[in-house]
Amino acid sequence: MCDYSLHHVASRPAKVGETLVSTTFPNSITRGFTSPDEPNVAVCLLPGTELGFEKNVECEFAYGMLSNKTVGANLARFRQVNLENPYLHHDALEFPNGETVLVTHLCQGQRATVLQLPAGVSGEADHHHPADEDAEPATAPTEEAGQRPPALAGAMASD
């Protein structure tokens, strides 16, 4: 993650086990994740990164003009969407029920822990590059065999 409108914000890669907070960055309407210790630095996620939120995730779709929506899940996998259009937000979270929500629609102040990075990434994610869009999660082989990744297995068991 580091969506197109966050290119002017300092950023760093995510690390397994760290706590992130959803936020709106200065001089931007785009929301993303930051560390509680570095509130002005965007924390970048790679597609396939798994997050565990403290509570069920809340989204704000009309920038405060309508009531918030609760997704009904606290586990999510980072994805990118709308890649064919460079002028739309790309960073999204996919939930066990199949719902996908843009990161920029997350309510501010929600805390999540980085549970797992994609395969081939040890400890921390690299900054996002277009080549990363095809990165497979570390658990892709077990998913192909009909099993769920460890972090999402319980939440997605009812599929």
QUIPE-V129336 format. One line per field, one symbol per residue. burial: b if it has 9 or more other C-alpha atoms within 8 Angstrom, else e. A space follows every 50 residues. Layout:
burial: ???
This chain:
burial: bbbbebeebebbbbbbebbbbbbbbeebebbbbbbeeeebbbbbbbbbbb bbbeebbbbbeeeeeeebeeeebbbbbbbbebeeeeeebbbbbbbbeeee bbbbbbbbebbbbbbbbbbebeebbbbbeeebbebbbbbbebbeeeebbe bbbeebeee
